[in-house]
C-alpha cells in the first residue's frame, strides 16, 4: 500500500499487486500510470479515494495512452471510489 496526497506517477519500483490510497483536498490529485507495454503486461494497479473532500483523483496514462482504448482520464470523485487498472501488454484495462 502506498498513501499519496499529491500528484504521482506509478513507476517500475512500485510492486505488483500493491494499491494506492489517495487523499485529496480541494485540488485534483493526478495519478499517472506508465505505458501499458509488454514490460507491464499482467500488472495490476488499484487506486482508492479514501477521504470525503471535494478534490478528485484523476487517473491518466503516461504519454497520452488510453484506458480500454476509450478514455484518456478516469476520475475518482467520492469517498470509497476505486479503480483497478490491469495491463494486457497493449492497453490498461479498467
N, CA, C and O atoms as a Tinker XYZ file with bonds, in Angstrom:
   376  protein
     1  N      0.844000   -1.175000    0.000000    73     2
     2  CA     0.000000    0.000000    0.000000    64     1     3
     3  C      0.884000    1.231000    0.000000    63     2     4     5
     4  O      1.889000    1.294000    0.708000    81     3
     5  N      0.500000    2.194000   -0.795000    73     3     6
     6  CA     1.190000    3.473000   -0.814000    64     5     7
     7  C      0.142000    4.563000   -0.640000    63     6     8     9
     8  O     -0.861000    4.583000   -1.353000    81     7
     9  N      0.368000    5.459000    0.294000    73     7    10
    10  CA    -0.550000    6.566000    0.531000    64     9    11
    11  C     -0.029000    7.794000   -0.198000    63    10    12    13
    12  O      1.133000    8.168000   -0.039000    81    11
    13  N     -0.880000    8.420000   -0.993000    73    11    14
    14  CA    -0.480000    9.574000   -1.796000    64    13    15
    15  C     -1.452000   10.719000   -1.564000    63    14    16    17
    16  O     -2.658000   10.507000   -1.435000    81    15
    17  N     -0.912000   11.945000   -1.512000    73    15    18
    18  CA    -1.763000   13.119000   -1.363000    64    17    19
    19  C     -1.373000   14.231000   -2.329000    63    18    20    21
    20  O     -1.887000   15.346000   -2.238000    81    19
    21  N     -0.466000   13.930000   -3.251000    73    19    22
    22  CA    -0.047000   14.870000   -4.290000    64    21    23
    23  C      0.098000   14.088000   -5.591000    63    22    24    25
    24  O      0.104000   12.857000   -5.583000    81    23
    25  N      0.213000   14.800000   -6.700000    73    23    26
    26  CA     0.373000   14.137000   -7.997000    64    25    27
    27  C      1.511000   13.123000   -7.932000    63    26    28    29
    28  O      2.529000   13.364000   -7.284000    81    27
    29  N      1.334000   11.985000   -8.609000    73    27    30
    30  CA     2.386000   10.967000   -8.623000    64    29    31
    31  C      2.285000   10.115000   -9.881000    63    30    32    33
    32  O      1.249000   10.062000  -10.544000    81    31
    33  N      3.400000    9.449000  -10.187000    73    31    34
    34  CA     3.469000    8.513000  -11.300000    64    33    35
    35  C      3.793000    7.138000  -10.742000    63    34    36    37
    36  O      4.718000    6.990000   -9.944000    81    35
    37  N      3.045000    6.146000  -11.156000    73    35    38
    38  CA     3.343000    4.763000  -10.788000    64    37    39
    39  C      4.589000    4.381000  -11.574000    63    38    40    41
    40  O      4.615000    4.518000  -12.797000    81    39
    41  N      5.621000    3.903000  -10.887000    73    39    42
    42  CA     6.840000    3.563000  -11.611000    64    41    43
    43  C      7.224000    2.103000  -11.411000    63    42    44    45
    44  O      6.548000    1.357000  -10.702000    81    43
    45  N      8.310000    1.716000  -12.041000    73    43    46
    46  CA     8.749000    0.316000  -12.001000    64    45    47
    47  C      9.080000   -0.145000  -10.589000    63    46    48    49
    48  O      9.007000   -1.340000  -10.302000    81    47
    49  N      9.441000    0.772000   -9.706000    73    47    50
    50  CA     9.760000    0.407000   -8.333000    64    49    51
    51  C      8.541000    0.075000   -7.492000    63    50    52    53
    52  O      8.666000   -0.515000   -6.418000    81    51
    53  N      7.360000    0.451000   -7.974000    73    51    54
    54  CA     6.124000    0.138000   -7.256000    64    53    55
    55  C      5.770000   -1.305000   -7.555000    63    54    56    57
    56  O      5.619000   -1.688000   -8.715000    81    55
    57  N      5.637000   -2.107000   -6.504000    73    55    58
    58  CA     5.457000   -3.545000   -6.694000    64    57    59
    59  C      4.094000   -3.900000   -7.280000    63    58    60    61
    60  O      3.121000   -3.158000   -7.146000    81    59
    61  N      4.059000   -5.044000   -7.924000    73    59    62
    62  CA     2.802000   -5.553000   -8.478000    64    61    63
    63  C      1.867000   -5.901000   -7.319000    63    62    64    65
    64  O      2.318000   -6.397000   -6.287000    81    63
    65  N      0.600000   -5.648000   -7.480000    73    63    66
    66  CA    -0.389000   -6.056000   -6.501000    64    65    67
    67  C     -0.610000   -5.073000   -5.375000    63    66    68    69
    68  O     -1.577000   -5.218000   -4.627000    81    67
    69  N      0.260000   -4.060000   -5.219000    73    67    70
    70  CA     0.046000   -3.045000   -4.193000    64    69    71
    71  C     -1.050000   -2.097000   -4.636000    63    70    72    73
    72  O     -1.410000   -2.083000   -5.813000    81    71
    73  N     -1.580000   -1.317000   -3.733000    73    71    74
    74  CA    -2.592000   -0.364000   -4.144000    64    73    75
    75  C     -2.263000    1.012000   -3.613000    63    74    76    77
    76  O     -1.495000    1.161000   -2.663000    81    75
    77  N     -2.859000    2.027000   -4.245000    73    75    78
    78  CA    -2.614000    3.409000   -3.894000    64    77    79
    79  C     -3.841000    3.975000   -3.203000    63    78    80    81
    80  O     -4.911000    4.092000   -3.799000    81    79
    81  N     -3.668000    4.324000   -1.937000    73    79    82
    82  CA    -4.704000    5.008000   -1.162000    64    81    83
    83  C     -4.449000    6.485000   -1.378000    63    82    84    85
    84  O     -3.376000    6.989000   -1.045000    81    83
    85  N     -5.419000    7.174000   -1.926000    73    83    86
    86  CA    -5.202000    8.558000   -2.308000    64    85    87
    87  C     -6.127000    9.488000   -1.553000    63    86    88    89
    88  O     -7.336000    9.266000   -1.491000    81    87
    89  N     -5.550000   10.533000   -0.978000    73    87    90
    90  CA    -6.321000   11.570000   -0.312000    64    89    91
    91  C     -6.140000   12.871000   -1.077000    63    90    92    93
    92  O     -5.090000   13.116000   -1.672000    81    91
    93  N     -7.160000   13.687000   -1.054000    73    91    94
    94  CA    -7.116000   14.950000   -1.771000    64    93    95
    95  C     -7.531000   16.071000   -0.829000    63    94    96    97
    96  O     -7.903000   15.823000    0.318000    81    95
    97  N     -7.466000   17.290000   -1.315000    73    95    98
    98  CA    -8.039000   18.443000   -0.622000    64    97    99
    99  C     -9.072000   18.990000   -1.584000    63    98   100   101
   100  O     -9.859000   18.226000   -2.142000    81    99
   101  N     -9.086000   20.267000   -1.787000    73    99   102
   102  CA    -9.993000   20.835000   -2.781000    64   101   103
   103  C     -9.417000   20.703000   -4.181000    63   102   104   105
   104  O    -10.103000   20.984000   -5.164000    81   103
   105  N     -8.157000   20.274000   -4.280000    73   103   106
   106  CA    -7.489000   20.151000   -5.575000    64   105   107
   107  C     -7.590000   18.722000   -6.103000    63   106   108   109
   108  O     -7.867000   17.787000   -5.351000    81   107
   109  N     -7.364000   18.571000   -7.388000    73   107   110
   110  CA    -7.317000   17.256000   -8.012000    64   109   111
   111  C     -5.911000   16.682000   -7.886000    63   110   112   113
   112  O     -4.925000   17.380000   -8.124000    81   111
   113  N     -5.821000   15.404000   -7.511000    73   111   114
   114  CA    -4.551000   14.682000   -7.475000    64   113   115
   115  C     -4.485000   13.849000   -8.751000    63   114   116   117
   116  O     -5.411000   13.099000   -9.058000    81   115
   117  N     -3.385000   13.983000   -9.494000    73   115   118
   118  CA    -3.227000   13.240000  -10.746000    64   117   119
   119  C     -2.359000   12.017000  -10.491000    63   118   120   121
   120  O     -1.219000   12.130000  -10.041000    81   119
   121  N     -2.920000   10.839000  -10.788000    73   119   122
   122  CA    -2.206000    9.561000  -10.670000    64   121   123
   123  C     -1.919000    9.084000  -12.087000    63   122   124   125
   124  O     -2.848000    8.802000  -12.845000    81   123
   125  N     -0.646000    8.992000  -12.453000    73   123   126
   126  CA    -0.267000    8.650000  -13.821000    64   125   127
   127  C      0.256000    7.221000  -13.898000    63   126   128   129
   128  O      1.219000    6.856000  -13.224000    81   127
   129  N     -0.400000    6.420000  -14.734000    73   127   130
   130  CA     0.044000    5.058000  -14.999000    64   129   131
   131  C      1.155000    5.087000  -16.042000    63   130   132   133
   132  O      1.152000    5.962000  -16.908000    81   131
   133  N      2.115000    4.145000  -15.983000    73   131   134
   134  CA     3.108000    4.052000  -17.047000    64   133   135
   135  C      2.449000    3.488000  -18.308000    63   134   136   137
   136  O      1.298000    3.052000  -18.267000    81   135
   137  N      3.168000    3.498000  -19.410000    73   135   138
   138  CA     2.660000    2.865000  -20.625000    64   137   139
   139  C      2.333000    1.402000  -20.314000    63   138   140   141
   140  O      3.010000    0.771000  -19.502000    81   139
   141  N      1.307000    0.874000  -20.952000    73   139   142
   142  CA     0.842000   -0.488000  -20.670000    64   141   143
   143  C      1.653000   -1.544000  -21.402000    63   142   144   145
   144  O      1.287000   -2.718000  -21.350000    81   143
   145  N      2.722000   -1.191000  -22.073000    73   143   146
   146  CA     3.524000   -2.091000  -22.911000    64   145   147
   147  C      3.877000   -3.431000  -22.288000    63   146   148   149
   148  O      3.514000   -3.721000  -21.148000    81   147
   149  N      4.583000   -4.230000  -23.050000    73   147   150
   150  CA     4.859000   -5.612000  -22.659000    64   149   151
   151  C      5.587000   -5.731000  -21.317000    63   150   152   153
   152  O      5.434000   -6.738000  -20.625000    81   151
   153  N      6.374000   -4.723000  -20.940000    73   151   154
   154  CA     7.070000   -4.805000  -19.646000    64   153   155
   155  C      6.103000   -4.718000  -18.471000    63   154   156   157
   156  O      6.450000   -5.106000  -17.355000    81   155
   157  N      4.907000   -4.218000  -18.704000    73   155   158
   158  CA     3.896000   -4.129000  -17.652000    64   157   159
   159  C      2.763000   -5.136000  -17.817000    63   158   160   161
   160  O      1.793000   -5.106000  -17.059000    81   159
   161  N      2.876000   -6.020000  -18.795000    73   159   162
   162  CA     1.810000   -6.994000  -19.043000    64   161   163
   163  C      1.530000   -7.792000  -17.764000    63   162   164   165
   164  O      2.442000   -8.337000  -17.142000    81   163
   165  N      0.252000   -7.848000  -17.391000    73   163   166
   166  CA    -0.165000   -8.561000  -16.193000    64   165   167
   167  C     -0.116000   -7.722000  -14.923000    63   166   168   169
   168  O     -0.542000   -8.180000  -13.863000    81   167
   169  N      0.390000   -6.523000  -15.016000    73   167   170
   170  CA     0.493000   -5.664000  -13.837000    64   169   171
   171  C     -0.887000   -5.170000  -13.431000    63   170   172   173
   172  O     -1.693000   -4.768000  -14.270000    81   171
   173  N     -1.141000   -5.208000  -12.139000    73   171   174
   174  CA    -2.419000   -4.767000  -11.573000    64   173   175
   175  C     -2.134000   -3.572000  -10.677000    63   174   176   177
   176  O     -1.300000   -3.648000   -9.775000    81   175
   177  N     -2.836000   -2.460000  -10.931000    73   175   178
   178  CA    -2.623000   -1.247000  -10.149000    64   177   179
   179  C     -3.976000   -0.713000   -9.664000    63   178   180   181
   180  O     -4.700000   -0.075000  -10.429000    81   179
   181  N     -4.320000   -0.971000   -8.393000    73   179   182
   182  CA    -5.575000   -0.464000   -7.846000    64   181   183
   183  C     -5.393000    0.907000   -7.180000    63   182   184   185
   184  O     -4.343000    1.204000   -6.611000    81   183
   185  N     -6.428000    1.720000   -7.265000    73   183   186
   186  CA    -6.478000    3.034000   -6.622000    64   185   187
   187  C     -7.764000    3.129000   -5.820000    63   186   188   189
   188  O     -8.771000    2.529000   -6.194000    81   187
   189  N     -7.745000    3.876000   -4.717000    73   187   190
   190  CA    -8.957000    4.162000   -3.957000    64   189   191
   191  C     -8.853000    5.572000   -3.376000    63   190   192   193
   192  O     -7.797000    5.971000   -2.885000    81   191
   193  N     -9.951000    6.321000   -3.436000    73   191   194
   194  CA   -10.035000    7.650000   -2.817000    64   193   195
   195  C    -10.631000    7.443000   -1.435000    63   194   196   197
   196  O    -11.756000    6.959000   -1.307000    81   195
   197  N     -9.884000    7.806000   -0.403000    73   195   198
   198  CA   -10.302000    7.459000    0.958000    64   197   199
   199  C    -10.900000    8.610000    1.753000    63   198   200   201
   200  O    -11.382000    8.393000    2.865000    81   199
   201  N    -10.884000    9.811000    1.226000    73   199   202
   202  CA   -11.403000   10.933000    2.010000    64   201   203
   203  C    -12.682000   11.491000    1.395000    63   202   204   205
   204  O    -13.072000   11.119000    0.289000    81   203
   205  N    -13.323000   12.391000    2.134000    73   203   206
   206  CA   -14.596000   12.955000    1.677000    64   205   207
   207  C    -14.455000   14.393000    1.198000    63   206   208   209
   208  O    -15.459000   15.092000    1.064000    81   207
   209  N    -13.230000   14.853000    0.937000    73   207   210
   210  CA   -13.031000   16.223000    0.473000    64   209   211
   211  C    -13.557000   16.393000   -0.947000    63   210   212   213
   212  O    -13.943000   15.423000   -1.600000    81   211
   213  N    -13.565000   17.625000   -1.410000    73   211   214
   214  CA   -14.123000   17.920000   -2.731000    64   213   215
   215  C    -13.159000   17.635000   -3.878000    63   214   216   217
   216  O    -13.566000   17.656000   -5.039000    81   215
   217  N    -11.899000   17.372000   -3.577000    73   215   218
   218  CA   -10.934000   17.081000   -4.629000    64   217   219
   219  C    -11.165000   15.716000   -5.249000    63   218   220   221
   220  O    -11.713000   14.816000   -4.613000    81   219
   221  N    -10.741000   15.573000   -6.493000    73   219   222
   222  CA   -10.875000   14.320000   -7.228000    64   221   223
   223  C     -9.515000   13.656000   -7.396000    63   222   224   225
   224  O     -8.479000   14.297000   -7.221000    81   223
   225  N     -9.521000   12.374000   -7.736000    73   223   226
   226  CA    -8.314000   11.679000   -8.165000    64   225   227
   227  C     -8.485000   11.432000   -9.663000    63   226   228   229
   228  O     -9.425000   10.765000  -10.094000    81   227
   229  N     -7.572000   11.975000  -10.435000    73   227   230
   230  CA    -7.599000   11.806000  -11.893000    64   229   231
   231  C     -6.563000   10.752000  -12.245000    63   230   232   233
   232  O     -5.372000   10.942000  -11.998000    81   231
   233  N     -7.012000    9.630000  -12.825000    73   231   234
   234  CA    -6.104000    8.567000  -13.256000    64   233   235
   235  C     -5.910000    8.728000  -14.763000    63   234   236   237
   236  O     -6.874000    8.787000  -15.527000    81   235
   237  N     -4.645000    8.797000  -15.169000    73   235   238
   238  CA    -4.307000    9.015000  -16.569000    64   237   239
   239  C     -3.142000    8.096000  -16.945000    63   238   240   241
   240  O     -2.556000    7.449000  -16.077000    81   239
   241  N     -2.810000    8.041000  -18.230000    73   239   242
   242  CA    -1.717000    7.179000  -18.703000    64   241   243
   243  C     -0.591000    8.054000  -19.248000    63   242   244   245
   244  O     -0.829000    8.988000  -20.013000    81   243
   245  N      0.622000    7.741000  -18.848000    73   243   246
   246  CA     1.801000    8.471000  -19.308000    64   245   247
   247  C      1.867000    8.470000  -20.838000    63   246   248   249
   248  O      1.625000    7.446000  -21.477000    81   247
   249  N      2.188000    9.599000  -21.402000    73   247   250
   250  CA     2.331000    9.694000  -22.855000    64   249   251
   251  C      1.014000    9.784000  -23.597000    63   250   252   253
   252  O      0.987000    9.686000  -24.823000    81   251
   253  N     -0.089000    9.970000  -22.867000    73   251   254
   254  CA    -1.378000   10.152000  -23.511000    64   253   255
   255  C     -2.060000    8.869000  -23.957000    63   254   256   257
   256  O     -2.953000    8.914000  -24.802000    81   255
   257  N     -1.661000    7.725000  -23.410000    73   255   258
   258  CA    -2.327000    6.471000  -23.756000    64   257   259
   259  C     -3.771000    6.452000  -23.294000    63   258   260   261
   260  O     -4.192000    7.282000  -22.488000    81   259
   261  N     -4.519000    5.503000  -23.812000    73   259   262
   262  CA    -5.931000    5.376000  -23.454000    64   261   263
   263  C     -6.169000    4.129000  -22.620000    63   262   264   265
   264  O     -5.507000    3.108000  -22.809000    81   263
   265  N     -7.107000    4.215000  -21.706000    73   263   266
   266  CA    -7.542000    3.050000  -20.941000    64   265   267
   267  C     -8.689000    2.396000  -21.708000    63   266   268   269
   268  O     -9.657000    3.058000  -22.082000    81   267
   269  N     -8.568000    1.090000  -21.936000    73   267   270
   270  CA    -9.511000    0.296000  -22.743000    64   269   271
   271  C     -9.649000    0.835000  -24.158000    63   270   272   273
   272  O    -10.604000    0.499000  -24.858000    81   271
   273  N     -8.704000    1.669000  -24.586000    73   271   274
   274  CA    -8.771000    2.250000  -25.913000    64   273   275
   275  C     -9.823000    3.338000  -26.025000    63   274   276   277
   276  O    -10.116000    3.809000  -27.124000    81   275
   277  N    -10.400000    3.746000  -24.884000    73   275   278
   278  CA   -11.510000    4.691000  -24.893000    64   277   279
   279  C    -11.251000    5.981000  -24.124000    63   278   280   281
   280  O    -11.585000    7.064000  -24.603000    81   279
   281  N    -10.660000    5.874000  -22.935000    73   279   282
   282  CA   -10.601000    7.028000  -22.039000    64   281   283
   283  C     -9.164000    7.469000  -21.781000    63   282   284   285
   284  O     -8.296000    6.655000  -21.467000    81   283
   285  N     -8.933000    8.762000  -21.919000    73   283   286
   286  CA    -7.631000    9.333000  -21.579000    64   285   287
   287  C     -7.516000    9.499000  -20.074000    63   286   288   289
   288  O     -6.431000    9.345000  -19.514000    81   287
   289  N     -8.618000    9.810000  -19.415000    73   287   290
   290  CA    -8.638000   10.053000  -17.969000    64   289   291
   291  C     -9.889000    9.442000  -17.362000    63   290   292   293
   292  O    -10.952000    9.429000  -17.982000    81   291
   293  N     -9.749000    8.936000  -16.144000    73   291   294
   294  CA   -10.894000    8.496000  -15.350000    64   293   295
   295  C    -10.758000    9.154000  -13.981000    63   294   296   297
   296  O     -9.645000    9.386000  -13.508000    81   295
   297  N    -11.885000    9.453000  -13.345000    73   295   298
   298  CA   -11.880000   10.191000  -12.083000    64   297   299
   299  C    -12.513000    9.397000  -10.949000    63   298   300   301
   300  O    -13.529000    8.726000  -11.130000    81   299
   301  N    -11.897000    9.487000   -9.784000    73   299   302
   302  CA   -12.489000    9.010000   -8.538000    64   301   303
   303  C    -12.973000   10.259000   -7.826000    63   302   304   305
   304  O    -12.175000   11.134000   -7.492000    81   303
   305  N    -14.266000   10.348000   -7.592000    73   303   306
   306  CA   -14.862000   11.590000   -7.113000    64   305   307
   307  C    -15.290000   11.497000   -5.656000    63   306   308   309
   308  O    -15.071000   12.431000   -4.884000    81   307
   309  N    -15.887000   10.395000   -5.280000    73   307   310
   310  CA   -16.452000   10.253000   -3.940000    64   309   311
   311  C    -15.584000    9.369000   -3.047000    63   310   312   313
   312  O    -14.819000    8.535000   -3.532000    81   311
   313  N    -15.714000    9.561000   -1.759000    73   311   314
   314  CA   -15.007000    8.723000   -0.797000    64   313   315
   315  C    -15.374000    7.259000   -1.053000    63   314   316   317
   316  O    -16.553000    6.921000   -1.161000    81   315
   317  N    -14.374000    6.403000   -1.148000    73   315   318
   318  CA   -14.598000    4.981000   -1.389000    64   317   319
   319  C    -14.583000    4.593000   -2.854000    63   318   320   321
   320  O    -14.563000    3.404000   -3.172000    81   319
   321  N    -14.592000    5.586000   -3.775000    73   319   322
   322  CA   -14.491000    5.240000   -5.198000    64   321   323
   323  C    -13.158000    4.538000   -5.443000    63   322   324   325
   324  O    -12.138000    4.901000   -4.857000    81   323
   325  N    -13.173000    3.535000   -6.310000    73   323   326
   326  CA   -11.941000    2.809000   -6.600000    64   325   327
   327  C    -11.875000    2.466000   -8.073000    63   326   328   329
   328  O    -12.882000    2.482000   -8.782000    81   327
   329  N    -10.678000    2.158000   -8.515000    73   327   330
   330  CA   -10.429000    1.788000   -9.899000    64   329   331
   331  C     -9.246000    0.826000   -9.890000    63   330   332   333
   332  O     -8.252000    1.068000   -9.206000    81   331
   333  N     -9.349000   -0.252000  -10.639000    73   331   334
   334  CA    -8.231000   -1.179000  -10.783000    64   333   335
   335  C     -7.870000   -1.245000  -12.255000    63   334   336   337
   336  O     -8.702000   -1.575000  -13.101000    81   335
   337  N     -6.610000   -0.924000  -12.550000    73   335   338
   338  CA    -6.105000   -0.967000  -13.923000    64   337   339
   339  C     -5.231000   -2.213000  -14.065000    63   338   340   341
   340  O     -4.395000   -2.499000  -13.207000    81   339
   341  N     -5.436000   -2.952000  -15.162000    73   339   342
   342  CA    -4.663000   -4.169000  -15.436000    64   341   343
   343  C     -4.104000   -4.061000  -16.839000    63   342   344   345
   344  O     -4.854000   -3.869000  -17.796000    81   343
   345  N     -2.782000   -4.184000  -16.971000    73   343   346
   346  CA    -2.163000   -4.092000  -18.282000    64   345   347
   347  C     -2.278000   -5.420000  -19.027000    63   346   348   349
   348  O     -1.955000   -6.476000  -18.484000    81   347
   349  N     -2.744000   -5.353000  -20.280000    73   347   350
   350  CA    -2.762000   -6.544000  -21.122000    64   349   351
   351  C     -1.556000   -6.558000  -22.072000    63   350   352   353
   352  O     -1.484000   -7.374000  -22.991000    81   351
   353  N     -0.622000   -5.647000  -21.834000    73   351   354
   354  CA     0.566000   -5.528000  -22.682000    64   353   355
   355  C      0.415000   -4.521000  -23.795000    63   354   356   357
   356  O      1.394000   -4.157000  -24.446000    81   355
   357  N     -0.823000   -4.060000  -24.022000    73   355   358
   358  CA    -1.104000   -3.063000  -25.045000    64   357   359
   359  C     -1.843000   -1.872000  -24.437000    63   358   360   361
   360  O     -1.470000   -0.719000  -24.652000    81   359
   361  N     -2.905000   -2.173000  -23.670000    73   359   362
   362  CA    -3.742000   -1.153000  -23.045000    64   361   363
   363  C     -3.905000   -1.437000  -21.566000    63   362   364   365
   364  O     -3.709000   -2.565000  -21.114000    81   363
   365  N     -4.265000   -0.408000  -20.814000    73   363   366
   366  CA    -4.705000   -0.603000  -19.431000    64   365   367
   367  C     -6.198000   -0.903000  -19.484000    63   366   368   369
   368  O     -6.979000   -0.099000  -19.994000    81   367
   369  N     -6.589000   -2.045000  -18.964000    73   367   370
   370  CA    -7.997000   -2.422000  -18.873000    64   369   371
   371  C     -8.495000   -1.981000  -17.503000    63   370   372   373
   372  O     -7.803000   -2.169000  -16.502000    81   371
   373  N     -9.667000   -1.409000  -17.449000    73   371   374
   374  CA   -10.239000   -0.944000  -16.172000    64   373   375
   375  C    -11.661000   -1.459000  -16.021000    63   374   376
   376  O    -12.315000   -1.179000  -15.016000    81   375
